[in-house]
């Protein structure tokens, strides 16, 4: 598989935290916050509370996306190119799992 990435911006190594370490930590925190706000929306007792949670969720999702893009541009986040065959296999498997839920 080929990798999809940008030229890596090198950061200092050693025991001290560097920009990549801080960005990785923040990205993990934002992802966890997104999950928690999504759950909070499903548990909201009224529309007013739901709308507050939704607005915060959207802000956090936007921050997470912008940080991910920054990390990708700096070469700190690498993706792998996947063949259409692999995608088709995964789609078929998930479709079967989904159909199994109705049984």
C-alpha positions as CSV (number, residue, x, y, z in Angstrom):
1,X,0.0,0.0,0.0
2,X,1.2,3.5,-0.8
3,X,1.2,6.1,1.9
4,X,-0.6,9.5,1.5
5,X,1.3,12.1,3.4
6,X,3.2,15.4,3.2
7,X,6.8,16.1,3.9
8,X,7.4,15.6,7.6
9,X,8.2,18.7,9.6
10,X,11.0,17.5,12.0
11,X,10.6,18.2,15.7
12,X,13.2,18.0,18.5
13,X,13.6,14.5,20.0
14,X,14.3,13.7,23.6
15,X,12.4,13.7,26.8
16,X,10.9,17.1,26.3
17,X,7.5,17.5,24.6
18,X,7.6,19.0,21.1
19,X,4.9,20.5,18.8
20,X,4.0,17.1,17.4
21,X,3.5,15.7,20.9
22,X,1.3,18.6,22.0
23,X,-0.7,18.3,18.7
24,X,-1.2,14.6,19.1
25,X,-2.3,15.0,22.7
26,X,-4.7,17.7,21.8
27,X,-6.1,15.7,18.9
28,X,-6.8,12.8,21.2
29,X,-8.5,15.1,23.7
30,X,-10.7,16.7,21.0
31,X,-11.7,13.3,19.7
32,X,-12.7,12.2,23.2
33,X,-14.6,15.4,23.8
34,X,-16.5,14.9,20.5
35,X,-17.6,11.4,21.6
36,X,-18.7,12.7,25.0
37,X,-20.7,15.6,23.6
38,X,-22.4,13.3,21.1
39,X,-23.4,11.1,24.0
40,X,-24.6,14.2,25.9
41,X,-26.8,15.2,23.0
42,X,-28.5,11.9,23.0
43,X,-29.2,12.3,26.8
44,X,-30.3,15.9,26.7
45,X,-33.7,16.3,28.5
46,X,-35.0,19.2,26.4
47,X,-34.4,21.1,23.1
48,X,-32.6,24.0,24.8
49,X,-30.0,21.8,26.4
50,X,-29.7,19.7,23.2
51,X,-29.0,22.9,21.1
52,X,-26.2,24.0,23.6
53,X,-24.6,20.6,23.4
54,X,-24.9,20.5,19.6
55,X,-23.3,23.9,19.2
56,X,-20.4,22.9,21.5
57,X,-20.1,19.6,19.7
58,X,-19.9,21.4,16.3
59,X,-17.2,23.8,17.6
60,X,-15.1,20.9,18.9
61,X,-15.6,18.9,15.7
62,X,-14.4,21.9,13.7
63,X,-11.3,22.4,16.0
64,X,-10.5,18.7,15.7
65,X,-10.7,18.8,11.9
66,X,-8.5,21.9,11.7
67,X,-5.9,20.3,13.9
68,X,-6.0,17.1,11.9
69,X,-5.4,19.1,8.7
70,X,-2.6,21.0,10.3
71,X,-0.9,17.8,11.4
72,X,-1.5,16.2,8.0
73,X,0.1,19.2,6.2
74,X,3.1,18.9,8.5
75,X,3.5,15.2,7.7
76,X,2.6,14.1,11.3
77,X,-0.5,12.2,10.2
78,X,-0.1,9.6,7.5
79,X,-2.9,7.7,5.7
80,X,-2.6,4.6,3.5
81,X,-4.1,4.4,0.1
82,X,-6.6,1.5,-0.1
83,X,-7.6,-0.5,-3.2
84,X,-11.1,-0.5,-4.4
85,X,-11.2,-4.3,-3.8
86,X,-10.4,-3.7,-0.1
87,X,-13.1,-1.1,0.1
88,X,-15.6,-3.4,-1.6
89,X,-14.8,-6.2,0.8
90,X,-15.2,-4.0,3.9
91,X,-18.5,-2.6,2.5
92,X,-19.8,-6.1,2.0
93,X,-18.8,-7.2,5.5
94,X,-20.4,-4.1,7.1
95,X,-23.5,-4.7,5.0
96,X,-23.8,-8.2,6.2
97,X,-23.3,-7.1,9.8
98,X,-26.0,-4.4,9.3
99,X,-28.4,-7.0,7.9
100,X,-27.7,-9.2,10.9
101,X,-28.9,-6.6,13.3
102,X,-32.4,-6.9,11.9
103,X,-32.6,-10.6,12.6
